[in-house]
Amino acid sequence: MNSLRRWFRDTAETVIAAVLIFVALQATTQSFQIDGRSMFPTLEDQQRVLINRFVYASSPVSLMGDDGYLFHAPQRGDVIIFRPPTNSTTDFVKRVIGVPGDVVDIRGGEVYVNDELTEYVSDVTDERRFFEYPIEIPENEFFVLGDNRRASNDSRNWGYVHADDIVGRAWFLYWPIRDFSVFG
C-alpha cells in the first residue's frame, strides 16, 4: 500500500510540474511564422521562430537597469515581432535600428545612427519617406527596418513602433530544423 501511495504522489508531482512548465512557457513564449521576404537573408518566408515575450516585459521595478522594463528595453540590432502601426491584422518582424534618443539618417543608400554607419543595414532606398531625415527617435518609440530593404514595409513607410506594440524578441529559429539558429 505504501508503494501505491508513493506512486500516486510521484505521478501527481510530475503532472503538477508539467502543468507549471506548460503555463510558464505559454506566458513567456510564442511561435511566429515568417510571412514574406522582408527579413531575407536572416529569416525566410515560412520559417518559424520562437518569440521571447518576457524579455521586454513592463515593470515599475527593473532587475537589469532599464526604466520601465523588467529586464531591458529593445536594443539596436534586436529582431523583434510587433503589432504594426498599419491596419494589418498580422504581426510584423523587423530589426531595431534606432532606439529612443538616437538620431537616424538615411543618405546615399546607407543608414547612419548617431552619425555612425550601421552594420545591420545597407542599400537602403530613401524614396519612401514618412520622415524628413535626420530624425531623433522619441521616448517609447523605435525605428525598425527589414533586412531586405527593397522588399520591406517598415518605419520608412509608416513611422515608429511604439514600445506597447512590441510582442517580443525573436529567440530562435526552429523550423525547418535544418535552419535552427539562436538570435543574439
Summary of the structure (lengths in Angstrom):
residues: 184
radius of gyration: 20.2
end to end distance: 52.6
largest distance: 79.9
contacts: 537
relative contact order: 0.19
helix: 22%
strand: 33%
